[in-house]
Amino acid sequence: MTENDFTPDAIVVGAGLAGLVATFEATRAGKKVLVLDQENRENLGGQAWWSLGGLFLVDSPEQRRMGVKDSRELAWQDWQGSAAFDRIGEGEGPDRGEDHWGSRWARAYVDFAAGEKRDYLRALGLKSLTFVGWAERGDGSASGHGNSVPRFHLTWGTGPEVVRVFLEPVEQAEERGLVRFAFRHRVDELLIEDGRCVGVRGSVLEPNDGQPRGEASSREVVDEFEVRAPAVLVSSGGIGHNFELMRANWPTERVGPVPEHMIAGVPAHVDGRMLAISESAGANLVNRDRMWAYVEGIHNWDPVWPNHAIRILPGPSSMWFDADGNRLTGMSGVPGADSIGSMKQVLATGADYSWFVLTQSIIEKEFALSGSEQNPDWTGKDVRLMLKERLAKGATSPVEAFKEHGEDFVVADNLDDLVAGMNRIARGGRVLDVEHLRRQVEDRDRQVDNPFCKDAQVMAIHNARRDRTGKIMRVARPHRILDPAHGPLIAVRLNILSRKTLGGIETNLDSQVVRPDGSVLPGLYAAGEVAGFGGGGVHGYNALEGTFLGGCIFSGRAAGRAIGRG
């Protein structure tokens, strides 16, 4: 693989976004980079390609144009309240604590998001839409979890565009002889000699040229390989499709019982193999129990990978009920406000699913779907299609397709028929009582007749409509759920959806891998999700959304620049 005409200065293990960014930065410094990936060329960009392309920015021109007042100080307050770093010890040695480097990465990342991040990306050709979304609105506490203001900047072109702006210069470097890709090369071992990482050893998998992106691929081994370089970067992603590993590390005491039924928000190749391999080589793994699963998952009616899940990106107006038909309470009962808080309430019933109950008026205004492929107008940068999909009457075509074909959707003209349909797809023998549900819906409906009320969700709706983006595009006008003028009624069974790993390989601010004793493991770097997006846990216990792609970019950039200086 390393013919005489190509001896790499660095090996990158994993061609997702973090790996591409690191390769881009290293080649800018003139380094030769060998990029290894167990998938084919069609999968360049990894999970980032499938994403909605949301980016966390602070005090941006887009925010200011939408009347949002933000600041570095407010963002850092929100990050600390959300992360709740509580594993910080003393010094930089064995007693430093698991959050030692993650908390430092967090401070650096907020500074990046409030500083050069936007200019760095725009210089590469990345642009965002004018409106700014308000994700993870929080738990209702000024000093607790959540975004105080809208910060979710949607990329014009979604995930494929985020990938493109880094992939194109990497492919240009490939043409110049600075980059070589080795696809279907799975790393099985990091080579350590005299306390330093000097290369990798692994298996060559059988070719699958032309197999579409995201489809599960063969693991048949046809050969072996070994390659050496002064620097090795692990950028292989998280554990999102490795349900066995997720369940082994599930934070039962903090979140609730391990879900029996989970669906996968990431392709099958997201297996987390490199975590154990890196640990065997001497890397320190931290915050294994921190992961970011969603409660608004639906089965994809047209799947690409096994157990393919799509997440609903909800506005605040759908009523949320647990599997027993009890309404979720507080801000955790407001869709899109507090993911972990919602998870606790859902799992507390002993079930692994919950329900949205809403109207056609709500689904038309408030339902968006995660994924580049579920948003063809934004992904294709098609202004005409966007105006048709987002402003015309009716939900977007992908949402309507799920409403028609999705196994988790029930549509009815009245509550009796709706609940009967919900009971037909309930799991575990649970049966909803229509009169119990009706009382809760009617109680909530009486709260919408005034611009003021005591219902936390209705208050959140009024607050969300004060945001210009929310009022124009994302939040339905308050109305009674049982008002037939806004029908039909819709119920959606919500499943636990795997997504991101918030812990991982511990690294310093140069993305150098750290050993358990606090020392650096020379020659070895880690970036992206495998490193908890930096330091082994930049998010702490909660994510503020729009921070996953940005974390890959920030940590990959740090790794690539450090390799470039080496």
Helices and strands as residue ranges (DSSP letters): E 10-13, H 17-28, E 33-37, G 41-43, H 47-50, E 54-56, H 61-65, H 72-83, H 100-114, H 117-123, E 128-133, E 152-155, H 158-175, E 179-183, E 185-193, E 196-205, E 221-228, E 231-234, H 243-248, H 252-255, E 262-264, H 273-280, E 285-286, E 291-299, E 309-313, E 319-322, G 331-333, H 339-347, E 353-359, H 360-366, E 368-369, G 372-374, H 376-379, H 383-391, H 397-405, E 409-412, H 415-425, H 434-445, G 446-449, H 456-464, H 468-469, I 470-474, G 484-486, E 489-501, E 504-505, E 512-514, E 520-526, G 528-530, H 548-565
